[in-house]
Amino acid sequence: MCTLEKAGNIFYLTLTGNDEHRLNPTLIATLRSTLAQVKSQSVKGSVLITKADGRFFSNGFDLKYAQAGGSAKASIDRLRSMVDSLKPVVADFMSLPIPTIAAVTGHAAAAGLLLAMSHDYIMMRSDKGVLYMSELDIGMTLPDYFTAMIRSKIGSAVARRDLVLKTSKIRGEDAVRMGMVDSAHGTAEETVDAAVQLAEELGKKRWDGKAYAEIRKSLFPELCGILGLKDVEVLPSHL
């Protein structure tokens, strides 16, 4: 499902295996517990990198799990439950007291793309993999926190339109141009290396974690309001 490793001050959260890393109740619960572990172990200078094995970063919610509900109502209930349970994971990322980087080395679709966008920075592989918001193609609306994330993190109205209303499958260089990711790299290894380089640079800042988390939240008031995250004043321990 996922593993957590630590090298120096860098945490590596890895979605493991060669499957599509679809977000089902088990993986969502594991992500929450892993992020709680990161939060409890973080110190000044810590940074989190999230990456994935195989061809996919994450291909969204586990629709096969939803379809196995046994009836149309049960399937919809399962899907709604996954939508509801992912919301606290996004809140955990938005309130994590350290910088976060997604190394997107494969396809990131729907809820999988939202997972990537929950990070402060996104590095993407340019030779393989796309960003894709598939909700319109499967005939469903976007959950409120999905929409707030897209409005908060993608500044261009044209980019938002192409992602959501055109359901474009966006590759690395185009994602950089559209302001959706920070950089694109030739291979999976180069993508992770770029994430590590950035993590090392950020780690040297040794920022106060509480201040970092609160400033991050203040940048995205609509999203954090929907997530139920409240602002907390942080003052320096000494001047």
C-alpha positions as CSV (number, residue, x, y, z in Angstrom):
1,M,0.0,0.0,0.0
2,C,2.5,2.6,1.2
3,T,5.7,2.8,3.2
4,L,7.5,5.6,5.1
5,E,11.3,5.9,5.2
6,K,13.5,8.6,6.5
7,A,17.0,9.6,5.3
8,G,18.4,12.5,7.1
9,N,15.6,15.0,7.5
10,I,13.7,13.8,4.4
11,F,10.7,11.6,4.8
12,Y,9.9,9.4,1.8
13,L,6.2,8.3,1.5
14,T,6.1,5.7,-1.2
15,L,2.9,4.2,-2.8
16,T,4.2,0.7,-3.3
17,G,3.6,-2.0,-5.8
18,N,2.9,-2.0,-9.6
19,D,-0.8,-1.4,-9.4
20,E,-2.7,1.8,-10.0
21,H,-2.5,3.0,-6.4
22,R,-6.2,3.5,-6.4
23,L,-7.6,5.2,-3.3
24,N,-9.7,2.8,-1.4
25,P,-10.6,2.8,2.3
26,T,-7.5,0.8,3.3
27,L,-5.0,3.1,1.4
28,I,-6.8,6.2,2.6
29,A,-6.6,5.1,6.2
30,T,-3.0,4.1,5.8
31,L,-2.2,7.5,4.4
32,R,-3.8,9.2,7.4
33,S,-1.8,7.1,9.9
34,T,1.4,7.7,7.9
35,L,1.0,11.4,7.8
36,A,0.3,11.4,11.6
37,Q,3.6,9.6,12.0
38,V,5.4,12.2,9.9
39,K,3.9,15.0,11.9
40,S,4.9,13.4,15.2
41,Q,8.4,12.8,14.1
42,S,9.1,16.0,12.2
43,V,11.6,18.6,13.4
44,K,12.9,21.9,12.0
45,G,14.4,21.1,8.6
46,S,12.2,18.1,7.9
47,V,10.6,17.7,4.4
48,L,8.2,15.1,3.0
49,I,8.6,13.6,-0.5
50,T,5.7,11.5,-1.8
51,K,6.4,9.2,-4.7
52,A,5.0,6.0,-6.2
53,D,6.3,2.7,-7.7
54,G,5.2,1.7,-11.2
55,R,3.4,3.5,-14.0
56,F,0.9,5.4,-11.8
57,F,1.2,8.0,-9.2
58,S,-2.5,7.3,-8.4
59,N,-5.4,6.6,-10.7
60,G,-8.0,8.0,-8.4
61,F,-10.7,6.4,-6.3
62,D,-11.0,2.6,-6.4
63,L,-14.1,2.3,-8.6
64,K,-13.9,-1.5,-8.7
65,Y,-14.3,-1.4,-4.9
66,A,-17.3,0.9,-5.3
67,Q,-18.9,-1.3,-8.0
68,A,-18.5,-4.4,-5.7
69,G,-21.1,-2.9,-3.3
70,G,-23.8,-5.3,-4.6
71,S,-26.3,-2.7,-5.7
72,A,-26.4,0.7,-7.4
73,K,-27.2,2.4,-4.1
74,A,-24.4,0.5,-2.2
75,S,-21.9,1.4,-5.0
76,I,-22.8,5.1,-4.7
77,D,-22.6,4.9,-0.9
78,R,-19.1,3.4,-1.2
79,L,-18.0,6.1,-3.6
80,R,-19.4,8.9,-1.3
81,S,-17.6,7.3,1.7
82,M,-14.3,7.4,-0.2
83,V,-14.9,11.0,-1.1
84,D,-15.6,11.9,2.5
85,S,-12.7,9.9,3.9
86,L,-10.1,11.5,1.5
87,K,-11.1,15.0,2.7
88,P,-9.2,14.6,6.1
89,V,-6.1,13.4,4.2
90,V,-6.1,16.6,2.2
91,A,-6.6,18.5,5.5
92,D,-3.6,16.6,6.9
93,F,-1.4,17.6,4.0
94,M,-2.5,21.2,4.2
95,S,-1.8,21.4,8.0
96,L,1.5,19.4,8.0
97,P,4.2,21.4,9.7
98,I,6.9,20.8,7.0
99,P,7.3,21.4,3.3
100,T,5.8,18.7,1.0
101,I,6.8,17.7,-2.5
102,A,5.1,15.3,-4.9
103,A,7.3,13.4,-7.3
104,V,4.8,12.5,-9.9
105,T,6.5,9.8,-12.0
106,G,3.4,8.3,-13.6
107,H,-0.3,9.0,-14.3
108,A,-2.1,11.1,-11.7
109,A,-5.9,11.1,-12.3
110,A,-8.9,12.4,-10.5
111,A,-8.5,11.9,-6.8
112,G,-4.9,10.9,-7.5
113,L,-4.3,14.3,-9.1
114,L,-5.9,15.9,-6.1
115,L,-3.5,14.0,-3.8
116,A,-0.5,15.4,-5.8
117,M,-2.0,18.9,-5.7
118,S,-2.3,18.7,-1.9
119,H,1.5,19.1,-1.8
120,D,3.4,22.4,-1.8
121,Y,5.5,21.5,-4.9
122,I,5.0,19.1,-7.7
123,M,7.8,17.6,-9.9
124,M,6.6,15.6,-12.9
125,R,8.0,13.2,-15.3
126,S,7.8,14.5,-18.9
127,D,8.4,11.3,-20.9
128,K,5.5,9.3,-19.5
129,G,2.4,10.1,-17.4
130,V,-0.4,12.6,-17.5
131,L,-2.5,14.7,-15.2
132,Y,-6.2,14.1,-15.8
133,M,-9.4,15.1,-14.0
134,S,-11.8,12.4,-15.2
135,E,-15.0,13.3,-13.4
136,L,-16.8,14.8,-16.4
137,D,-15.9,11.7,-18.5
138,I,-17.5,9.4,-16.0
139,G,-20.5,11.6,-15.4
140,M,-20.1,13.0,-11.9
141,T,-19.6,16.5,-10.4
142,L,-16.5,17.5,-8.5
143,P,-16.6,17.3,-4.7
144,D,-16.4,20.8,-3.1
145,Y,-12.9,20.4,-1.8
146,F,-11.7,19.2,-5.3
147,T,-13.1,22.4,-6.8
148,A,-11.6,24.6,-4.1
149,M,-8.2,22.9,-4.6
150,I,-8.3,23.5,-8.3
151,R,-9.3,27.1,-7.9
152,S,-6.7,27.6,-5.2
153,K,-3.7,26.0,-6.9
154,I,-4.2,26.7,-10.6
155,G,-4.2,30.4,-11.3
156,S,-5.1,30.3,-15.0
157,A,-8.8,30.1,-15.9
158,V,-7.9,28.6,-19.2
159,A,-5.8,25.9,-17.5
160,R,-8.7,25.1,-15.1
161,R,-11.1,24.9,-18.1
162,D,-8.9,22.6,-20.0
163,L,-8.4,20.3,-17.0
164,V,-12.0,20.1,-15.8
165,L,-14.3,21.0,-18.7
166,K,-12.2,19.7,-21.6
167,T,-10.8,16.7,-19.5
168,S,-7.4,17.2,-21.2
169,K,-4.7,14.7,-20.4
170,I,-1.8,17.0,-19.6
171,R,1.8,16.0,-20.0
172,G,4.8,17.4,-18.1
173,E,5.9,20.3,-20.2
174,D,2.4,21.5,-20.8
175,A,1.7,21.2,-17.0
176,V,4.6,23.5,-16.4
177,R,3.4,26.0,-18.9
178,M,-0.1,25.9,-17.4
179,G,1.2,26.5,-13.9
180,M,0.1,23.1,-12.6
181,V,3.5,21.7,-11.7
182,D,6.8,23.3,-10.8
183,S,9.1,21.4,-13.2
184,A,9.2,18.4,-15.6
185,H,12.0,15.9,-15.9
186,G,13.0,13.3,-18.5
187,T,12.8,10.1,-16.4
188,A,11.3,8.9,-13.1
189,E,14.8,8.9,-11.5
190,E,15.4,12.5,-12.6
191,T,12.1,13.5,-11.2
192,V,12.8,12.0,-7.8
193,D,16.3,13.5,-7.9
194,A,14.9,17.0,-8.5
195,A,12.5,16.5,-5.6
196,V,15.4,15.5,-3.3
197,Q,17.4,18.5,-4.4
198,L,14.5,20.8,-3.6
199,A,13.9,19.0,-0.3
200,E,17.6,19.5,0.7
201,E,17.4,23.2,-0.2
202,L,14.1,23.7,1.8
203,G,15.4,21.7,4.7
204,K,18.4,24.1,5.2
205,K,15.9,26.8,6.1
206,R,14.9,25.1,9.3
207,W,11.6,26.9,9.5
208,D,9.4,26.8,12.5
209,G,6.8,24.1,11.6
210,K,3.8,25.6,13.2
211,A,4.5,28.9,11.5
212,Y,5.0,27.1,8.2
213,A,1.7,25.3,8.4
214,E,-0.3,28.4,9.4
215,I,1.1,30.5,6.6
216,R,0.3,27.7,4.1
217,K,-3.2,27.6,5.4
218,S,-3.6,31.4,5.1
219,L,-2.7,31.2,1.4
220,F,-5.8,29.1,0.6
221,P,-8.7,30.4,2.7
222,E,-11.5,28.9,0.6
223,L,-9.9,25.4,0.5
224,C,-9.0,25.4,4.2
225,G,-12.5,26.7,5.1
226,I,-14.1,23.8,3.4
227,L,-11.6,21.4,5.0
228,G,-12.5,22.8,8.4
229,L,-9.0,24.1,9.2
230,K,-8.9,27.2,11.4
231,D,-6.1,29.8,11.6
232,V,-4.0,29.8,14.7
233,E,-1.7,32.7,15.5
234,V,2.0,31.8,15.9
235,L,4.5,34.2,17.4
236,P,8.3,33.9,17.7
237,S,9.5,32.3,20.9
238,H,12.0,35.2,21.2
239,L,12.7,38.5,19.4
